[in-house]
Each structure stands twice: as C-alpha cells, then as structure tokens.
Amino acid sequence: HLLNEIHGAWFDPSNPVVAISGDLRGDLFADLLKCERSADLVMAVGSSLCGMNADRLVVTSALCSSQDCGWLLSIVSVDSSGDGSIPRGIPAFGSVMVSIQKTVHDHNSSLRIFARIDDVMRLLAKKIRLYVPAQNNAAIAPTLEHCPLGPVTDVFLVLYNAAGERIVLTGATDAAAAVRVAPRISLDLREGADLVVALGPSRGHKATVLGRNRDGHF
C-alpha cells in the first residue's frame, strides 16, 4: 500500500492506464504532491523521464539539493495559499538515476549510473547487507482463514469496506494481531460474479468477472 501507480495499472479497474491526454486520479495525484514535498532522495530506476507528471519527483529533489533553491519559494502551493509547495530548509540529497539510456535530467542528478537494473540492485543489496530471496514466480496464495469457501473458490475476505476504502487500523499496539481481528468483507471474484467499481474514473460502473487469464489475473 506504499505503491502509487500514478499513471494507471493494467489490471486495476479503479485505476486504468491514463492516456497522454487523460487526467490522473485525484487521490493519487495528491499523494504524488505529498511525496514531492517530503522526499529527500528520489531514485529513478529504468525511467526515460520523457515528460510524464511523475517526473516532478526527480526534478524537485534534484533542484532542492542544489545551493540555489530560491525558485522553489515562488511555486504556488496546492491550496493556492502562495506559501510555496516545498517547505523551507528541507534537506535533500537529490536524485539517483539508474538506466541504460540518457535522459534530459542526467545533468541534474547527484548520481547517474548507466547499467542494467538487476546488476545495480544486486550490488546495492550486497552493500547494505540486504537478504534477497531467490526469485519465485509462483502466485502468493491467500491464507485459508481468508477463503471462506475454501482455497479453490475465488471468494476472499478483504480489509476493505463497501466503498472500496482500505480499513484503517488504529489504536493497536500489535499490528499483526490487529489485522487478524479487523472486520472484513467478502469479495466474490468467481466467473460470472457482478461487481461495482468503487473508485477511479469508472466509479459506479457495473462489471462482470469473466475469469482469469493465463497469468492468473482476473
């Protein structure tokens, strides 16, 4: 839930892929702006940075790390209060960019690496002593307690409410225990099941589950 697919996702009906002429989802764009204001280091991995809205993270972080940040104070804030969208004194280490092709933002980066992503991540994991398990392409199966009709029936108990919003767990000292006892609703993804899209540009539209594709996506 820390992933913001700002330009859309192939298999998410609440957040379809956004056309160049389209509009970003409001809540995701607000989150993008929040990240832009608070990020002290941005790492762009495999991106061409060809002018999409998310490029602002790289641009702002790179410019925040430079000595002259005066231009940032002239940016009108999201709520139009005129205070500037980037707080004064925010520490920034700039941008790190990893890809094989050149981009228009290379000259502003704090660190530019021309290499294969797998090679860079392997070396980084080794440097910070991060254990990375062997690749496993097998789908992650839900636990039996969240499959009320059994493991072979596509009905699941999920941590969302009827409006499509994730249930927020508050006041719990043990997060794992809180998740176990949190209320859940039933999501029926069996072939032929009728659903309603709860979020995004298609909000309120009815949908019918057609089954799974060969990759296991509904």
C-alpha positions in Angstrom: 0.0 0.0 0.0 3.0 2.3 -0.4 2.9 1.9 -4.2 1.4 4.8 -6.2 0.7 3.7 -9.7 0.1 7.3 -10.7 -0.2 6.7 -14.4 -2.5 3.7 -14.1 -2.3 -0.1 -13.9 -3.2 -2.8 -16.4 -5.3 -4.9 -14.1 -6.9 -2.4 -11.8 -10.4 -1.2 -13.0 -10.3 1.6 -10.4 -7.1 3.0 -11.8 -6.9 2.2 -15.6 -3.9 3.3 -17.6 -4.1 7.0 -18.2 -3.8 8.3 -21.8 -1.4 11.2 -22.5 -4.5 13.5 -22.9 -6.2 12.0 -19.8 -6.5 13.0 -16.2 -4.7 11.5 -13.2 -6.8 10.1 -10.3 -7.2 12.9 -7.7 -6.2 11.0 -4.6 -3.1 9.5 -6.3 -2.1 12.9 -7.6 -2.5 14.4 -4.1 -0.2 11.6 -2.8 2.3 12.4 -5.5 2.4 16.0 -4.5 2.9 15.0 -0.9 5.8 12.8 -1.9 7.3 15.7 -3.9 7.2 18.0 -0.8 8.7 15.5 1.6 11.2 13.4 -0.4 14.8 14.0 0.5 16.1 11.4 -2.1 14.5 10.2 -5.3 15.7 7.2 -7.2 14.5 6.8 -10.8 15.0 3.2 -12.0 14.7 2.4 -15.7 12.6 5.5 -16.5 13.1 7.6 -19.6 11.8 10.6 -17.8 10.2 11.8 -21.0 7.8 14.4 -19.6 5.2 12.5 -17.5 3.8 14.1 -14.4 5.7 11.8 -12.0 9.0 13.2 -13.3 8.4 16.1 -11.0 9.7 14.0 -8.1 13.1 13.7 -9.8 13.2 17.4 -10.8 12.2 18.8 -7.5 14.5 16.6 -5.4 17.5 17.4 -7.7 16.9 21.1 -7.5 16.3 21.0 -3.8 19.7 19.6 -3.3 21.4 22.5 -5.2 22.6 25.5 -3.4 20.1 27.9 -5.0 16.6 26.9 -4.0 15.1 30.3 -4.3 13.0 29.4 -7.3 11.1 26.9 -5.2 9.7 29.6 -3.0 7.8 31.1 -5.9 5.9 27.9 -6.7 2.2 28.3 -5.8 1.2 25.7 -3.2 -1.5 23.1 -3.9 -4.1 25.0 -1.9 -3.2 28.3 -3.6 -2.1 30.0 -0.4 1.1 31.2 -2.1 3.4 29.8 0.6 5.3 27.6 -1.9 4.8 23.9 -2.3 8.2 23.0 -0.9 8.9 23.9 2.8 12.0 26.0 3.6 15.0 24.2 4.8 14.0 20.7 3.7 17.2 18.5 3.5 17.6 16.9 0.1 20.2 14.6 -1.4 18.9 15.0 -4.9 18.2 12.3 -7.5 19.8 9.0 -8.3 19.2 7.7 -11.8 19.7 4.1 -13.0 19.1 3.2 -16.7 21.0 2.5 -19.9 19.5 5.3 -22.0 20.2 9.0 -21.5 17.6 11.4 -20.1 17.1 15.1 -20.2 17.7 15.2 -16.4 21.0 13.4 -16.3 23.0 16.7 -15.7 20.9 17.5 -12.5 21.3 14.1 -10.8 23.5 13.6 -7.8 24.4 10.1 -9.0 24.0 8.8 -12.6 24.5 5.1 -13.2 24.5 3.6 -16.7 24.0 -0.1 -16.1 21.5 -2.9 -16.0 19.0 -2.6 -13.2 19.5 -6.2 -12.0 23.2 -5.6 -11.7 22.9 -2.4 -9.8 20.3 -3.8 -7.4 22.4 -6.9 -6.8 25.4 -4.8 -5.8 23.3 -2.4 -3.7 21.7 -5.3 -1.8 25.2 -6.7 -1.1 26.5 -3.4 0.1 23.7 -2.8 2.6 23.6 -6.5 3.6 20.0 -7.0 2.5 18.9 -10.6 2.1 17.0 -11.1 -1.2 15.3 -14.5 -1.5 15.6 -16.4 -4.8 13.1 -15.4 -7.4 9.8 -17.3 -7.3 7.2 -16.8 -9.9 4.6 -18.8 -8.1 1.5 -16.8 -7.2 1.0 -15.9 -3.5 -1.9 -17.9 -2.2 -4.2 -16.3 0.4 -4.4 -18.0 3.8 -7.2 -20.4 4.4 -8.8 -18.2 7.0 -9.4 -15.6 4.3 -11.0 -18.1 1.9 -14.5 -18.7 3.4 -15.5 -21.2 0.7 -12.2 -23.0 0.5 -8.8 -22.5 -1.3 -10.1 -23.4 -4.8 -13.1 -20.9 -4.8 -12.4 -17.3 -5.7 -14.2 -15.7 -2.8 -12.0 -13.7 -0.4 -12.3 -11.8 2.9 -10.5 -8.5 2.4 -9.5 -5.5 4.5 -11.7 -3.1 2.6 -15.2 -1.6 3.2 -18.1 -1.5 0.7 -16.8 1.9 -0.6 -13.6 0.3 -1.7 -11.5 2.0 1.0 -8.9 0.1 2.9 -9.9 -0.3 6.6 -7.5 1.8 8.7 -6.4 0.0 11.9 -5.9 2.5 14.8 -5.1 2.2 18.5 -3.5 -1.3 18.2 -0.1 -1.9 19.7 0.3 -5.2 17.8 -0.2 -4.6 14.1 -0.3 -8.3 13.2 -2.9 -9.0 15.8 -5.0 -6.0 14.7 -5.0 -7.3 11.1 -6.2 -10.7 12.3 -9.2 -9.3 14.2 -10.1 -6.5 11.8 -13.5 -6.6 10.2 -13.5 -7.9 6.6 -16.0 -8.0 3.7 -16.4 -10.8 1.2 -15.1 -10.2 -2.4 -16.6 -12.6 -4.9 -14.4 -13.0 -8.0 -16.0 -16.2 -9.3 -16.7 -16.3 -13.0 -20.0 -14.5 -13.7 -20.0 -12.5 -10.4 -21.4 -9.0 -10.7 -19.3 -6.2 -9.1 -19.3 -2.4 -8.9 -16.2 -0.3 -9.4 -15.8 1.7 -6.2 -13.0 4.2 -7.1 -11.5 6.0 -10.1 -12.9 7.3 -13.3 -15.1 4.3 -13.8 -16.6 4.7 -10.3 -20.2 3.3 -10.1 -19.9 1.3 -13.3 -21.0 -2.3 -13.1 -18.6 -5.1 -14.0 -18.8 -8.8 -14.5 -16.0 -11.2 -13.7 -15.0 -13.1 -16.9 -12.5 -15.4 -15.2 -8.7 -15.4 -15.2 -6.1 -15.0 -17.9 -3.2 -17.4 -18.3 -1.2 -15.3 -15.9 -3.8 -15.7 -13.2 -5.2 -12.1 -13.4 -9.0 -11.6 -13.1 
